[in-house]
């Protein structure tokens, strides 16, 4: 259930936003050129991402998820760490669990994970590129179709020009499915890299309680997340990490609070074949 909550919070593919990193003295000032049309910019983002989909399939990386389950007073109840190898099949992302709390999987866990990965790969191979292989995802374009945008501005992040704008859910927008309905309860800020037309950062929060799992679980108002990407090997954009603060209740009785920190790195290039084991790498 909580893995579903995590994927729902990440959406697409933070806690209270931190201040942007200090700019090195070599950074140029923000351009005074007119702000581009946001709708047109987002269409360019989608088009550019499609062009990079095949390139992305040549990459794999390591993702580490650290989950701190919290007591009511905010103190840490327990901490769990999971390491994943992330790769792409038919443009769709697949995550293979390789370690739990710093230990390799047991033979039984490994067999179960191999079975799960085989099913994920088969599903990805049968899902056309551009369509979601999972139900609990939403594209940036669809997200903005059910959002109201405001305050576009140009901001430097890591010496790169980005177009940032605020968004809030439109309560009158037509939505289909659980995640689109959840998206109507979001507000936050989105940064687009102006040169590469890629999502650089998303900060969002849930502004109203939201029920999932046939109404048995409620994600609480105030849950929030941040998602970041970066340009890898001067070739394509991949995630660098995310931070999630999650508050949920089951039947209004059992509370669940957690801070989830996701770190992505160790990017490697490889060439996969149909017979290759999931997550296997041939580095260049």
C-alpha contacts under 8 A as a table, 3 or more apart, distances in Angstrom:
res1	aa1	res2	aa2	distance
1	X	4	X	5.20
1	X	5	X	6.51
2	X	5	X	4.76
2	X	6	X	6.14
3	X	6	X	5.00
3	X	7	X	6.28
4	X	7	X	5.18
4	X	8	X	6.02
5	X	8	X	5.00
5	X	9	X	6.15
5	X	219	X	7.91
6	X	9	X	5.18
6	X	10	X	6.34
7	X	10	X	5.15
7	X	11	X	6.09
7	X	136	X	6.83
7	X	137	X	7.80
8	X	11	X	5.09
8	X	136	X	6.01
8	X	137	X	7.25
8	X	179	X	6.81
9	X	224	X	7.70
9	X	225	X	7.00
9	X	244	X	7.57
10	X	13	X	6.57
10	X	225	X	7.32
10	X	227	X	7.55
11	X	136	X	6.88
11	X	137	X	5.09
11	X	138	X	5.96
11	X	179	X	7.47
12	X	137	X	4.98
12	X	138	X	5.16
12	X	139	X	5.90
12	X	140	X	7.33
13	X	137	X	6.48
13	X	138	X	7.18
13	X	139	X	7.31
14	X	17	X	6.38
14	X	203	X	6.11
14	X	204	X	7.05
14	X	205	X	7.95
14	X	224	X	5.27
14	X	225	X	2.86
14	X	226	X	3.36
14	X	227	X	6.95
14	X	242	X	6.55
14	X	243	X	4.28
14	X	244	X	4.66
14	X	245	X	6.43
15	X	223	X	7.92
15	X	224	X	5.36
15	X	225	X	5.09
15	X	226	X	6.34
15	X	243	X	5.91
15	X	244	X	5.58
15	X	245	X	5.43
16	X	224	X	7.39
16	X	225	X	7.83
17	X	203	X	6.83
17	X	226	X	7.26
20	X	157	X	6.79
21	X	157	X	7.21
21	X	158	X	7.04
23	X	27	X	6.38
23	X	156	X	7.93
23	X	157	X	7.64
23	X	158	X	6.51
23	X	159	X	6.47
24	X	27	X	5.68
24	X	159	X	7.50
27	X	159	X	5.26
28	X	159	X	7.32
30	X	154	X	6.79
30	X	155	X	6.66
30	X	156	X	6.55
30	X	161	X	7.06
31	X	154	X	7.54
35	X	152	X	7.17
35	X	153	X	6.78
35	X	154	X	7.18
35	X	163	X	7.61
36	X	40	X	7.66
36	X	41	X	6.76
37	X	40	X	5.42
37	X	41	X	6.10
38	X	41	X	4.95
38	X	42	X	6.19
38	X	152	X	7.84
39	X	42	X	5.31
39	X	43	X	6.48
40	X	43	X	5.19
40	X	44	X	6.38
41	X	44	X	5.08
41	X	45	X	6.33
41	X	197	X	7.27
42	X	45	X	4.87
42	X	46	X	6.39
42	X	140	X	7.68
42	X	141	X	6.35
42	X	197	X	7.92
43	X	46	X	5.20
43	X	47	X	6.23
43	X	141	X	7.13
44	X	47	X	5.05
44	X	48	X	5.96
44	X	197	X	6.38
45	X	48	X	5.23
45	X	49	X	6.13
45	X	197	X	4.80
45	X	198	X	5.52
45	X	199	X	7.52
46	X	49	X	5.14
46	X	50	X	6.37
46	X	140	X	7.92
46	X	141	X	7.28
47	X	50	X	5.28
47	X	51	X	6.59
48	X	51	X	5.13
48	X	52	X	6.56
48	X	196	X	7.89
48	X	197	X	6.80
48	X	198	X	7.61
49	X	52	X	5.10
49	X	53	X	6.22
49	X	198	X	7.36
50	X	53	X	5.19
50	X	130	X	7.49
51	X	54	X	7.20
52	X	55	X	5.18
52	X	56	X	6.13
52	X	236	X	6.75
53	X	56	X	5.14
53	X	57	X	6.72
53	X	91	X	5.50
54	X	57	X	5.30
54	X	58	X	7.33
54	X	90	X	7.96
54	X	91	X	6.50
55	X	58	X	5.59
55	X	59	X	7.54
55	X	236	X	7.50
56	X	59	X	5.50
56	X	88	X	7.03
56	X	91	X	7.30
56	X	236	X	7.09
57	X	60	X	7.80
57	X	87	X	6.94
57	X	88	X	4.94
57	X	89	X	6.48
57	X	90	X	7.47
57	X	91	X	6.29
58	X	88	X	7.87
58	X	269	X	5.54
58	X	270	X	5.29
58	X	271	X	5.77
58	X	272	X	7.57
59	X	87	X	6.52
59	X	88	X	7.56
59	X	267	X	6.83
59	X	268	X	5.63
59	X	269	X	4.50
59	X	270	X	5.88
60	X	85	X	6.97
60	X	86	X	5.50
60	X	87	X	4.63
60	X	88	X	7.48
60	X	267	X	5.88
60	X	268	X	5.42
60	X	269	X	6.38
60	X	270	X	7.18
60	X	279	X	7.62
60	X	281	X	7.65
61	X	85	X	5.90
61	X	86	X	5.34
61	X	87	X	6.89
61	X	264	X	6.90
61	X	265	X	5.81
61	X	266	X	5.38
61	X	267	X	4.39
61	X	268	X	6.09
62	X	83	X	7.04
62	X	84	X	5.73
62	X	85	X	4.80
62	X	86	X	6.06
62	X	264	X	5.78
62	X	265	X	5.53
62	X	266	X	5.73
62	X	267	X	7.05
63	X	83	X	5.78
63	X	84	X	5.05
63	X	85	X	6.33
63	X	86	X	6.81
63	X	262	X	6.87
63	X	263	X	5.66
63	X	264	X	4.48
63	X	265	X	6.64
64	X	81	X	7.00
64	X	82	X	5.79
64	X	83	X	4.52
64	X	84	X	6.31
64	X	262	X	5.65
64	X	263	X	5.23
64	X	264	X	6.54
65	X	81	X	5.65
65	X	82	X	5.23
65	X	83	X	6.43
65	X	260	X	6.80
65	X	261	X	5.80
65	X	262	X	4.55
65	X	263	X	6.64
66	X	79	X	6.99
66	X	80	X	5.78
66	X	81	X	4.47
66	X	82	X	6.60
66	X	260	X	5.67
66	X	261	X	5.20
66	X	262	X	6.43
67	X	79	X	5.61
67	X	80	X	5.22
67	X	81	X	6.34
67	X	258	X	6.61
67	X	259	X	5.94
67	X	260	X	4.46
67	X	261	X	6.53
68	X	76	X	6.18
68	X	77	X	7.23
68	X	78	X	5.89
68	X	79	X	4.50
68	X	80	X	6.63
68	X	258	X	5.36
68	X	259	X	5.20
68	X	260	X	6.27
69	X	76	X	5.97
69	X	77	X	5.43
69	X	78	X	5.41
69	X	79	X	6.29
69	X	256	X	7.49
69	X	257	X	5.86
69	X	258	X	4.33
69	X	259	X	6.67
70	X	73	X	7.75
70	X	74	X	5.48
70	X	75	X	5.57
70	X	76	X	4.57
70	X	77	X	5.07
70	X	78	X	7.26
70	X	256	X	7.55
70	X	257	X	5.16
70	X	258	X	5.31
70	X	259	X	7.52
71	X	74	X	5.29
71	X	75	X	5.38
71	X	76	X	6.13
71	X	77	X	5.68
71	X	257	X	7.03
72	X	75	X	7.41
72	X	257	X	7.65
76	X	79	X	7.36
80	X	100	X	7.56
80	X	101	X	5.98
81	X	100	X	5.76
81	X	101	X	4.67
81	X	102	X	7.17
82	X	97	X	7.06
82	X	98	X	7.73
82	X	99	X	5.76
82	X	100	X	4.63
82	X	101	X	6.14
82	X	102	X	7.72
83	X	97	X	5.95
83	X	98	X	5.71
83	X	99	X	5.01
83	X	100	X	6.46
83	X	102	X	8.00
84	X	95	X	5.87
84	X	96	X	5.14
84	X	97	X	4.40
84	X	98	X	5.50
84	X	99	X	7.16
85	X	95	X	5.74
85	X	96	X	5.08
85	X	97	X	6.54
85	X	98	X	6.86
85	X	279	X	6.05
86	X	93	X	6.93
86	X	94	X	5.74
86	X	95	X	4.54
86	X	96	X	6.33
86	X	279	X	7.13
87	X	93	X	5.90
87	X	94	X	5.45
87	X	95	X	6.62
87	X	279	X	6.52
88	X	91	X	5.61
88	X	92	X	5.19
88	X	93	X	4.49
88	X	94	X	5.73
89	X	92	X	5.13
89	X	93	X	6.49
89	X	94	X	7.09
89	X	121	X	6.62
89	X	124	X	6.02
89	X	125	X	6.55
90	X	124	X	6.15
90	X	125	X	5.67
90	X	127	X	7.75
90	X	128	X	7.40
90	X	129	X	6.12
91	X	124	X	7.96
91	X	129	X	5.75
91	X	130	X	7.60
92	X	124	X	5.85
92	X	129	X	7.34
92	X	132	X	7.58
92	X	133	X	6.75
94	X	117	X	7.59
94	X	120	X	6.82
94	X	121	X	7.24
95	X	117	X	7.80
96	X	113	X	7.25
96	X	117	X	6.59
96	X	278	X	7.49
96	X	279	X	6.83
97	X	100	X	7.91
97	X	113	X	6.93
98	X	104	X	6.28
98	X	105	X	6.42
99	X	102	X	5.79
99	X	103	X	5.27
99	X	104	X	4.60
99	X	105	X	5.78
100	X	103	X	5.35
100	X	104	X	6.55
100	X	105	X	6.84
105	X	108	X	7.83
105	X	109	X	5.53
105	X	110	X	5.59
106	X	109	X	5.07
106	X	110	X	5.99
107	X	110	X	5.01
107	X	111	X	6.23
108	X	111	X	5.21
108	X	112	X	6.38
109	X	112	X	5.15
109	X	113	X	6.08
110	X	113	X	5.02
110	X	114	X	6.07
111	X	114	X	5.12
111	X	115	X	6.28
112	X	115	X	5.13
112	X	116	X	6.22
113	X	116	X	4.99
113	X	117	X	6.05
114	X	117	X	5.09
114	X	118	X	6.08
115	X	118	X	5.17
115	X	119	X	6.42
116	X	119	X	5.24
116	X	120	X	6.25
117	X	120	X	4.88
117	X	121	X	6.04
117	X	278	X	7.11
118	X	121	X	5.19
118	X	122	X	6.17
118	X	278	X	7.89
119	X	122	X	5.10
119	X	123	X	6.13
120	X	123	X	5.10
120	X	124	X	6.11
121	X	124	X	5.00
121	X	125	X	6.04
122	X	125	X	5.13
122	X	126	X	6.27
123	X	126	X	5.22
123	X	127	X	6.21
123	X	133	X	6.66
124	X	127	X	5.17
124	X	128	X	7.90
124	X	133	X	5.83
125	X	128	X	7.50
127	X	131	X	6.58
127	X	132	X	7.36
127	X	133	X	5.89
128	X	131	X	5.74
129	X	132	X	7.97
132	X	135	X	6.93
132	X	137	X	6.86
132	X	138	X	7.96
134	X	137	X	6.34
136	X	178	X	7.59
136	X	179	X	5.99
137	X	179	X	6.80
138	X	142	X	6.51
138	X	143	X	6.54
138	X	179	X	7.07
138	X	180	X	7.22
139	X	142	X	5.23
139	X	143	X	6.08
140	X	143	X	4.97
140	X	144	X	6.27
141	X	144	X	5.32
141	X	145	X	6.34
142	X	145	X	4.98
142	X	146	X	6.80
143	X	146	X	5.66
143	X	147	X	6.44
143	X	180	X	7.43
143	X	183	X	6.79
144	X	147	X	4.71
144	X	148	X	7.14
144	X	149	X	7.66
144	X	167	X	7.86
145	X	148	X	7.95
146	X	169	X	6.29
146	X	170	X	5.75
146	X	173	X	5.36
146	X	174	X	7.22
146	X	175	X	7.30
146	X	180	X	7.90
146	X	183	X	7.57
146	X	184	X	6.52
147	X	167	X	6.04
147	X	168	X	5.43
147	X	169	X	4.49
147	X	170	X	5.10
147	X	173	X	7.82
147	X	184	X	6.89
148	X	167	X	5.46
148	X	168	X	5.33
148	X	169	X	6.18
148	X	170	X	5.91
149	X	152	X	8.00
149	X	165	X	6.62
149	X	166	X	5.63
149	X	167	X	4.40
149	X	168	X	6.67
150	X	165	X	5.94
150	X	166	X	5.23
150	X	167	X	6.24
151	X	165	X	5.41
151	X	166	X	6.05
152	X	163	X	6.76
152	X	164	X	5.62
152	X	165	X	4.25
152	X	166	X	7.11
153	X	163	X	5.71
153	X	164	X	5.40
153	X	165	X	6.36
154	X	161	X	6.70
154	X	162	X	5.65
154	X	163	X	4.64
154	X	164	X	6.12
155	X	161	X	5.90
155	X	162	X	5.24
155	X	163	X	6.27
155	X	164	X	6.70
156	X	159	X	5.51
156	X	160	X	5.28
156	X	161	X	4.65
156	X	162	X	5.90
157	X	160	X	5.28
157	X	161	X	6.51
157	X	162	X	6.76
160	X	193	X	7.12
160	X	194	X	7.84
161	X	193	X	6.23
161	X	194	X	5.65
161	X	195	X	7.28
162	X	191	X	5.95
162	X	192	X	5.20
162	X	193	X	4.39
162	X	194	X	4.93
162	X	200	X	7.77
163	X	191	X	5.58
163	X	192	X	5.14
163	X	193	X	6.55
163	X	194	X	6.16
164	X	189	X	6.80
164	X	190	X	5.53
164	X	191	X	4.26
164	X	192	X	6.31
165	X	189	X	5.66
165	X	190	X	5.69
165	X	191	X	6.80
166	X	187	X	7.54
166	X	188	X	5.67
166	X	189	X	4.33
166	X	190	X	6.48
167	X	187	X	5.42
167	X	188	X	5.47
167	X	189	X	6.00
167	X	190	X	7.64
168	X	184	X	7.49
168	X	185	X	7.69
168	X	186	X	6.03
168	X	187	X	4.17
168	X	188	X	6.65
169	X	183	X	6.52
169	X	184	X	4.03
169	X	185	X	5.49
169	X	186	X	5.53
169	X	187	X	6.18
170	X	173	X	5.41
170	X	184	X	5.83
171	X	184	X	6.14
171	X	185	X	7.91
173	X	184	X	7.82
175	X	180	X	5.33
175	X	181	X	5.66
176	X	180	X	5.85
176	X	181	X	6.84
177	X	180	X	5.66
177	X	181	X	6.36
178	X	181	X	5.25
178	X	182	X	6.19
178	X	212	X	7.54
179	X	182	X	4.87
179	X	183	X	6.03
180	X	183	X	4.94
180	X	184	X	6.62
181	X	184	X	5.36
181	X	185	X	7.24
182	X	185	X	5.40
182	X	186	X	7.02
182	X	210	X	6.64
183	X	186	X	5.19
185	X	206	X	5.64
185	X	207	X	5.45
185	X	208	X	5.90
185	X	210	X	7.97
186	X	204	X	6.30
186	X	205	X	5.54
186	X	206	X	4.73
186	X	207	X	5.89
187	X	204	X	5.46
187	X	205	X	5.65
187	X	206	X	6.76
187	X	207	X	6.98
188	X	202	X	7.50
188	X	203	X	5.35
188	X	204	X	4.14
188	X	205	X	6.25
189	X	202	X	5.94
189	X	203	X	5.29
189	X	204	X	6.51
190	X	199	X	7.50
190	X	200	X	7.86
190	X	201	X	5.96
190	X	202	X	4.65
190	X	203	X	6.54
191	X	199	X	6.07
191	X	200	X	5.41
191	X	201	X	5.10
191	X	202	X	6.40
192	X	197	X	6.11
192	X	198	X	5.53
192	X	199	X	4.62
192	X	200	X	5.39
192	X	201	X	7.28
193	X	196	X	5.70
193	X	197	X	5.23
193	X	198	X	5.28
193	X	199	X	6.24
193	X	200	X	5.75
194	X	197	X	5.40
194	X	198	X	7.65
198	X	237	X	7.24
199	X	202	X	7.57
199	X	229	X	6.95
200	X	228	X	5.81
200	X	229	X	5.16
200	X	230	X	6.61
201	X	226	X	7.21
201	X	227	X	5.59
201	X	228	X	4.53
201	X	229	X	6.44
202	X	226	X	5.54
202	X	227	X	5.13
202	X	228	X	6.66
203	X	224	X	7.71
203	X	225	X	5.92
203	X	226	X	4.42
203	X	227	X	6.60
204	X	224	X	5.69
204	X	225	X	5.57
204	X	226	X	6.51
205	X	221	X	7.93
205	X	222	X	6.16
205	X	223	X	5.80
205	X	224	X	3.98
205	X	225	X	6.36
206	X	209	X	7.38
206	X	220	X	7.43
206	X	221	X	5.25
206	X	222	X	5.53
206	X	223	X	5.54
206	X	224	X	6.12
207	X	221	X	5.12
207	X	222	X	6.26
208	X	220	X	6.79
208	X	221	X	4.53
208	X	222	X	7.67
209	X	218	X	6.43
209	X	219	X	5.70
209	X	220	X	4.49
209	X	221	X	4.79
210	X	218	X	5.37
210	X	219	X	5.16
210	X	220	X	6.52
210	X	221	X	7.77
211	X	214	X	7.58
211	X	215	X	4.99
211	X	216	X	7.05
211	X	217	X	5.59
211	X	218	X	4.21
211	X	219	X	6.24
212	X	215	X	5.12
212	X	216	X	6.59
212	X	217	X	5.32
212	X	218	X	6.12
212	X	219	X	7.62
213	X	216	X	5.51
213	X	217	X	5.80
214	X	217	X	7.65
215	X	218	X	7.03
216	X	250	X	5.65
216	X	251	X	5.41
217	X	248	X	6.92
217	X	249	X	5.72
217	X	250	X	4.50
217	X	251	X	6.33
218	X	248	X	5.40
218	X	249	X	5.16
218	X	250	X	6.32
218	X	251	X	7.70
218	X	252	X	7.81
219	X	223	X	7.31
219	X	246	X	7.46
219	X	247	X	6.06
219	X	248	X	4.38
219	X	249	X	6.67
220	X	223	X	6.09
220	X	246	X	7.73
220	X	247	X	5.39
220	X	248	X	5.38
220	X	249	X	7.37
221	X	247	X	7.86
222	X	247	X	7.64
223	X	244	X	7.57
223	X	245	X	5.38
223	X	246	X	4.79
223	X	247	X	5.75
224	X	244	X	5.82
224	X	245	X	5.32
224	X	246	X	6.73
225	X	242	X	7.02
225	X	243	X	5.45
225	X	244	X	4.25
225	X	245	X	6.27
226	X	242	X	5.30
226	X	243	X	5.30
226	X	244	X	6.63
227	X	239	X	7.70
227	X	241	X	6.14
227	X	242	X	4.43
227	X	243	X	6.90
228	X	239	X	5.88
228	X	240	X	5.62
228	X	241	X	5.62
228	X	242	X	6.24
229	X	237	X	6.25
229	X	238	X	5.37
229	X	239	X	4.10
229	X	240	X	5.10
229	X	241	X	7.20
230	X	237	X	5.27
230	X	238	X	5.78
230	X	239	X	6.36
230	X	240	X	6.36
231	X	234	X	5.82
231	X	235	X	6.76
231	X	236	X	5.47
231	X	237	X	4.36
231	X	238	X	6.59
232	X	235	X	5.90
232	X	236	X	5.54
232	X	237	X	5.78
232	X	238	X	6.56
232	X	267	X	7.71
233	X	236	X	7.21
239	X	264	X	6.19
240	X	263	X	6.06
240	X	264	X	4.64
240	X	265	X	6.41
241	X	261	X	7.58
241	X	262	X	4.95
241	X	263	X	4.34
241	X	264	X	5.22
242	X	261	X	6.05
242	X	262	X	4.92
242	X	263	X	6.75
243	X	259	X	7.33
243	X	260	X	5.75
243	X	261	X	4.67
243	X	262	X	6.15
244	X	258	X	7.97
244	X	259	X	5.69
244	X	260	X	4.99
244	X	261	X	6.50
245	X	257	X	7.67
245	X	258	X	5.97
245	X	259	X	4.66
245	X	260	X	6.47
246	X	256	X	7.76
246	X	257	X	5.65
246	X	258	X	5.27
246	X	259	X	6.37
246	X	260	X	7.85
247	X	255	X	7.40
247	X	256	X	5.71
247	X	257	X	4.54
247	X	258	X	6.69
248	X	255	X	5.88
248	X	256	X	5.05
248	X	257	X	6.49
249	X	252	X	5.38
249	X	253	X	6.53
249	X	254	X	5.37
249	X	255	X	4.51
249	X	256	X	6.03
250	X	253	X	5.90
250	X	254	X	5.14
250	X	255	X	6.69
251	X	254	X	6.99
252	X	255	X	7.57
268	X	281	X	7.84
268	X	283	X	6.04
268	X	284	X	7.62
269	X	281	X	7.66
269	X	282	X	7.05
269	X	283	X	5.25
269	X	284	X	5.90
270	X	281	X	5.41
270	X	282	X	4.52
270	X	283	X	5.05
270	X	284	X	6.69
271	X	281	X	7.31
271	X	282	X	6.19
272	X	276	X	6.10
272	X	280	X	7.75
272	X	281	X	7.59
272	X	282	X	7.95
273	X	276	X	5.19
276	X	280	X	6.61
277	X	280	X	5.52
